[in-house]
Amino acid sequence: MSGLSSYLMSTLSRVGGLGGSSGIPDFPFVVGEKVATVWPWTIHAGTSTDGKHVSIFVFDKPRGTQYVGAAQNALRRMRTLRHPGVLRYMGGAETSDAIYIATERIVPLDLNDRNEELVRWGLFRIAEALRFVNEDCKLVHANVCKDAVFVTDAGEWRLGGLELMDAVGAERPVYREMGSVIPGYAGRMAPEIKVQGMQGTAALDGWGLAELISECYTTEMPLGLGALHAQLRNNNPKLRMTAPGFVEAAQRSGGVLDTAFVRACRFLESVTVKDSHERAEFFAGLGAAAAEFPRVFAQRKMLPELLTLVEFGGADNGHSAVLASVVQIARDMDETEYSTVVAPAVVRLFASTDRALRFALLEHATALLHGMHDDVVVASVYPAFATGFGDAAPAIREATVKAALSMAPRVGSKTLNSDLIKHLVRAVADAEPGIRTNSLICIGKLCAKNGPGVTDTSLRYIVCPALLHALRDVFPPVRAAALAVSGACAMRWDAVDVARRVVPAISPLLVDGERPVRVAAVKAINVMVAHIEGHAREMPETVAKKMDKVGAQAEAVADLAANGWGGWAVSSLSSTISGAISLASSVSQSGARSESAGVRSEPAGVRSEPSGIRTEPSGLSEPPQVSQRPSTTINSPTAVSTSIPSNAAVSQSAGGWEFNDDWGEDAADAWGIDDNDDDSWNAQSNTTGGMTAVANTPVKLAKPAAITPVIKPVVKPVTKKDTKPVQPRRKGLGAMKLGGGAKSNPVDQFL
């Protein structure tokens, strides 16, 4: 029972353990499902305690007792070897039942799904790893073949299979003792291994490299590789080419490893030791060449290295070229992978204070932000981006304005209207004319009819004042840009605002000194006029208020005037004179009261005989002749009196009003009427309050005798609190009070 329990615990520990942990001492990894089998291991997927994905090699001792020594040798060598071409060791452990080795996530080499460029690069990496093993570590791998090569997620080859590795010149090497028990080893081992007493050298791995090339190219080898393969398969170890010799020969001009992809990969690995001129030349052509590279390798291998290079200053002044390559490689990545690989680096780069880097980021902002989540852009990228609007360098401010078009759709309507659009409006007042022009163009694109969320409120209260200010700019392209933006935004503005605020501001630019400004002004005016016309067609015929008491009289006077020359102007004139007649009547009937109020009228100024009015019983024989208009004078804010001109005579008779008119040239000019004009008007009888008109009576205004009434102004008594006398003021008929305050004055309704 105890043996069964031990076996179950051992099995569970190898496939994931209990409670979510491996249960293996000093092994902080969780063993997952089985992925593949490679002698003498089973490869499982796994994760570390910090969430990283790994591959775990598991050797079950009870099932392979004859291979325990080889597995233990592999664990020991893996712990001590560190090279980019060697499988990266991350942890290991040995128990009584199994041996565990955790490495970077890999899969066994599958030559059925292959890419020619990746195969050549893989051969280069394996040969480089063998050179490291042979020359630097003084070791012999002795088992180079397809089963000893593994492939990472990026498509790179890694050298594994260290079960038979031993020191150069060892007396009892492992590959001689264990070779007989390894499946298939006898058919691929070097001839000298079979000779007892011959010490192993680097030539052993040359033979193994030839075996790997044979497995990669089973039918036909590339040009130049066949000759190198023959030298690697030489039976004489002293004449055999080694792995370092293969690398040197294959990299020569026209060699099998002299391709653009292999050269680019080699340069990236040694970029830190290259001078600035070499880096600039390389990055200038990398963007175009990257389109031809294997996609998976470029995205998972080259892209992280390029981002690291930019972040830590390895690109010198070539940030723009490097970021162009980053954009070229990352454009086909899915959103999840982009958020994992590129987005964190972009966030860190935007926080940099290096102006050259910031400028390059702003140039490629559209492509760099396309795969990022909007919430990440708002929370992590936009705050650093917005600082560019106030940067001391004009180039950074201008690049920030241009990049705002890419940022606007990503930040959402709230941030756009509350912050971004305000930064752009401030840029309209920048000291640099180019920045002012570009900011207006950016605003126009954001605020157009199909813009990305600028509200009507922001358009009216934030954008419109900035445009009106830009119309007066001294730089002609700014004025032209402001006109273009005004035309683009016109259909979103209220037609009333356009007519009252925008069109008057644009009108002077129709005669601007610069032809492009004039052309832009005409286009903007045409768009706005069309918008205003469309709004006007939808408006009601009139918005005038209906008056209960004077409405009928106004309509009658308007009908009469329609038959004359004056139209609506005559209607207004007739109403004005009727008001003057009514006021004159009120003055003449209250002589005593007017005298006590401070107004003295001469009796000679008013005649009782209706000599100035001629009545025709048959109707209107001729239109009345009007040459001048009456005027009024307000003597005091507190006491309102009517001032009849000194040369006017008004009397009342049984038949109606007699109004003799001789107003003088000044009064006529004030109304805009020439001395020779004859105005005709008709009056219909209607009584409203103190206003009386004669019905169907022809009226002729005759010039009276020269009688000058004396009108004294009303002066308030001087008191202690009010020591300044009230000065008389002259006002028109519109300010006269008839039956109440100014608002109830019917004369004002007709003016």
C-alpha positions, 0 to 999 in steps of 0.5 A: 500500500505504501508503494502504491501511495509513493507511486501516485504522489510521484506521478501527481508531482510530475503532472502538476502536483496537488493544490496548484504547485509541483510539490517538488523541493526547490523547483518553483514551477508547475508542471502542466500537460505533456507536449512532446517526447525526445529521448530520454525526456518527456516535455511538458508545458509549465509556468513559473510562480510569477506567471511566465510560461516555460517548458519542463523536461521530465525524466522518469527514473523507474522507466529508464534506469539505463539512461539515468547517467545521461540525464544527470549529465544533461542537468549538470551541463545545463546549469553551467552553460549560458549562451544565446545559442544554447537552450536557456536553463531556468531551474532544475531539480532531482528527486528519487523518482525523476529529474526536472529541468525547466527551460524557456518555452520551446518545441522540438524542431519540425522541418516539415513546417520550415522557412528557408531564412529561418533554417539558414539563421538556425544553422548559423546559431547552432554553429555559433553555439558549437564554437562557444562550446568547443573553443571557450568551454573546451567541451565536446557536444558529441550528439548534434542532430535534429533531436538536439535542436529546439525552437523558441516561440520566435522561431530561433533554434537552440542547442540542447541534448547535452546528455553526452557532452564531455570535456575535450580529451577526456579519458573516459568520455560519456559519449563512448560509454553511453553511445551504445545505449542511445537509440540511433546514435551508432548510425550518426556518430563520428568514425573516431568514436569507434576507435578506442584510445582516440581522444575526442576533439572539436572535429566530432561536432563538425561531423554532427553539424554535417549530420544536421545539415543533411537532415535539413536538406534531404534533397538539394542543398543551396548553392555553396552549402554542398561544398561546406557539407562535404568538408564537414563530413571528412572521415579524417578528423584532422582534415575535417572542417569544424563549426567555427570554420563553417561559420567563417566560410559561410559568411563570406560574400556570396556565402550561404549565410550572406543574406539580408535576413542573416546580416540584419539578425547578426547586426542586431545582436552586436548593435551596441558595439557598432559606431553611430554611422553604422547604426544610422545606415543600418536602421535607414534600410531596416524598415523596407527590408523588414517586410521580407523577413519571416513575420513571426521571427520579426515580431517576436525576436526583432521587435522586442530588441528594437524597442529595447534599443530605442528605450535605452538610447542605443539608436542615437539620433536614429529614433525615427528610423527605428520606430519606422521599422517597429511600425512596419513589423508590428502592423500585422500583430493581433491586439492581444500580442500588441498589448503584451509586446509593444504597448508597455514599451510605448507607454514608457517611451512617451514618458521619456524627456528625450526630445529627439525620441519624443519627436519620433514618437509623435511622427509615428503616433498613429501607427503606434497607438492603433493596437492599444486599448483606449483606456491605456491611451487615456490613462498612461499615454495622453497625460505625457502627450499633452505636455508637448503643447507647452514644450519650449521647442517649437518642433515638439509643439508643432508635432504635438498639434499634428499628432492630436488628430491621431490622439483624438479618436482614442481619448473619448469625447469627454477628454476631447472636449474638456482638454484636448480641444482647449490645448488646440485653441491655445495653440491658435495664439502660438508665437510661431505662425506655422503652429497657428496654421496647423492648429487651425487645420487640426481643429477644422478636421476635428470639428467637421460634420463627421468629426470624432466627437466635438460637441456643439457646445465646444464648437460654439463657445470654444472654437468659434471665438478662436476662429474669429480671433484668427481672422485678424491674424497678420499671417495670411495662411492663418487667415486662409486656414481660419476661413477654411475651417469656418466654412467646414464648420458652418453647417454645424453652427446656428444660422443666427450666430452665423448671420450675426457674428461670423459673416460680419467678421468674414466680410472684410476679408473679401477684399483682403490684400492676399488673393488666397485669403480672398478666395477662401473668404468667398468660399466661406461666405457662399457656404454660410449664405446657403446655410442662412438661406436654408434657415430663413426658408423655414422661418415664419412669415413674421414674428411681429406681436399683434396689438389689440388696440392699435392693430386695426388702425395700423392695418388700415393705414398700411392699406392706404399707404400701399397705394402710394409711393411710400409703402410701409414707410408712409404707414409709419409716417402717418402713425407718427403725425397722428400721434403728434396731432393728439399730443398737440390737442392735449397741450391746447386743452390743458393751458392752465395746467401746462402753465403751472407745470412750467410750460407756457404756450402763447395764445397766438400759436393756436387758432380756433378757425380751421383755416389750415384744414380743407374738408371735401364732403365728396371724399379725398380730392387730393392727397395731403402735402407733407413737407416737414415733420413735427418734433418734441422736446423733453425738458426734464426726466420727471416732467415731460412736456410737448414742444410745438415748433414756433412756426407751427399752428394747430387748432381744433374745430368741429370738423376735425384737426387743422395742422399747419406745418412749417418745420424748417429745413433741419426737421426735414433733414432729420427725417431724410426728406427733401424740401421738394418731396410731396408726401401723400397720406390718408387717414381713417377715423379711429379713436384710441385713447387721446388720438382722434383722426378724421374719416374720409377727409382730405387733409392739406397742411398749409404754412401758417403765419410766423407765430413763435410760441414760447416754451419754458423748460421745467426746472426742478426746485433746488434742494439740499440733496439735489443741487444740480439743475435738470438740463433739458434734452431733446428726443424724438417722437419715439420717446414720448409717453402716451397714456403710460410708459414708453413700452405702451407707446403705440408710436413706438410700435410703428417706428 
